[in-house]
Amino acid sequence: MTMLRLRVARLLKAHGLKGGIKLELYTDEPDKRFTPGARFGMQVPETSPWFGKSITLAELRWYNGHPVAFFQEIPDRTAAETAVRAILLVDKDEEQLPDEPGAWYDHQLVSLDVYRDGARIGQVLAVEHLPGQDLLVVGVPDGEDVREVLLPFVTAFVPEVDLDHHRVTITPPLGLFETIDEEPEPASDAGSSVTSSPREG
């Protein structure tokens, strides 16, 4: 089993006098990740007093729709301010999918081949999480360069994610990949051998 360290949140700023810290969440499963007793690794500079340490969640509260975490190792505001800007990490089986149906972790999507109308047109470079929606960053050959196209990660535009065959199938809105429409790249032998049924995206 290969374990992967996943980023689940960033500590934004101290909240109140009792060690609370406002979070920026990188996970769609906060109720599962942030339960009392959960332990997190910390991604911080080597000069930070928290370098090489982990922290344990005491409680997660919500204030005006914003998550605020309290940790056993952070008793007051002074300690909280030393931990601000740290990234919280958890260990996860690299092959395991999220519990939510039709959901994937970013590392499972990055590097997948992107197919449109049976032709390979590029590769997933990254996943961007915006307040309104998630976006796939698709790298598209453009002469000797690679052009980045942002595609909303919704079922209408990404109807199939096939991890077994390392590919995603897209049906983007008209005009988004207009330079590709003229000269699509032929599908590879590996891509033509797909026989599995489409999955919901």
N, C-alpha and C positions, 0 to 999 in steps of 0.2 A: 504494500500500500504506500503510495506516494502522498505525502502531506504538503499542502500549500498554505502559505500565510496570506490570508485575505484581509484587506483593509475594510473595516466596518464603520469607522467614524473618525472624525477629527475633533479635538477639544478646542472650542472657539474662544470662550472667555469665561472668567469667573462669574458666578451668579450668587449673590448674597454673601453672608458671612460664615456659613457653615460648610464650606468646601464644595458647594455645587458648581458644576461646570456645564455650560451650554454646549450641546453637541451639533455637529453637522453630520448627518447620517449618510453612510455609503451603502446601506443595506435596506432591502425591502422587507426584512424580517426583524424589526426592532424588538417586538415582543418576545421573540424566540432568543435573540442574541443577548438582550440586556435584561437578564433575570438575576435576582440577588444571588451572589456567589460566583457569577461568571467572571473568569479571569481573562485579561487582555495583555498581550505583549504591547510594547510601546516603540514606535518608530520616532526617534528623536536624534538630534545631533550628539556627537560624542561628548560635547561640553556640557550637556544637560545633566542635572542631578538624577534624572530618570533613565539615563542610558543603561541598557542591559537589565532593566527591571520590568516587572509586570504589576498590574493593579487589579483589585477585586471590586466588583460592583456591589455596593450596599443597597442602592435603590435608584430607580429611574422615575422621574416625575415629569409631568407636562405642564408648562406655563404658557398660556396664550398660544397653544399649538406648537410650542418649541420644546424639544426634549432637554432635560437637565439631569445630569448624572451625579450621583454621590458615591464616592469610593472609600473603602475602608482605610486606605493609606493616605487619604487627603482629608484632614480633620477641619481645616479652616481655609479662609480666603487666601491667606499668605501662601499656603502650600499649593492651593489651586492655581495661583498665578504662575508658579514655577512649571506647571504641567501644560499650560496653554500652548496650542499649536501642535501638540503631539498627535500622531496617528495611532489609533487603536487597531490591533491585529488579532486575528484568531486563526487557529490551525484548522484546516479543512481537507478532507480526502479529495485529491485532485479530480477523481472520476465521479464524485457524487454530485448530483443535481440538487438545486434548491427544492424545498418541499412544495412550493407553489407550482401547479401544473403549467406547462408552457413557459417556464422561466429557466434562465441559464445564468451562470456566473460570467463575468467579463472575460476571464482567461479562457473560457471554453469557446467563446465567439471569435476572439482575436486570432488572425491568421487563416480563418476559414475562407475557401474559395467562394466567390460570388458569381452566380449564374443567372442569366436572363434569357428567356426563350431558348433554353438549351445550350447557350454559348457562355463560356467563362469570360467575364468582363473585368474582373479585378479581385481584390482580396480585402477582408475586413482588417483594418489597421488598429481600430480602437472603438470603445463604446463611450459616449458622452452622456452623462446623466444631468438633464436640465429639469428645472422645477415642473415644467409642463409635460415633458415626455423624454424618452431615451432616444438617442440617435446612434446609428451605425456610421462610423467613419470608413468609407470605402475608398481604397486606393485604386485608381484607374490609370493604366498606361496612357501617357500623353507624349508621344515621341520618345525622347530619351528620359523624360521625367515621369513622375507619378503625380497625378492630380487627385486631390481629396474631395470627395462628394459626401455630403451629409444626408443620410436617409433616415426618416422617422422610423423607429423600430416598432411598427404596428403590424398586425396581421394582414391588413389590406396591402401593404407594400412588401412585407417579408412573410409570405405564406408558409414557408418551409425552412426549418433548421434541421439539418441532418448531420449530427456529430459523427455517426458511424462512417459516413463517406466524406467528411471534412468539407461540407459545402452548405451554403444557404441559397435559396432561390428567391429572387426578388421580382416584384411587378411594380416598379416605381411610377410615379406620376409622369405624364408626358412632358418632355423637355428637360428633365433633371439630368439625364445622361445623354444629351443630344449629340455630343461629339462621338459617342460610342455607337450610336445607331447606324452611322455610315459604314463603319468597318469593325463589326464584332469579331472578337477573337474566337477561333474554332474551339469547340469543346474538346477536352483532353480524353484519352482513352479511359482514365479512371472515372471521369465524370459520366461517360456513356454507359457504364456498367451498373448504374443505380437502378434497383428494382423495388426498393422499399416504398411503402405507401407514404404519402405526404403526412407530415405531422402538423398539428396546430402550432402557430407561432405565437 
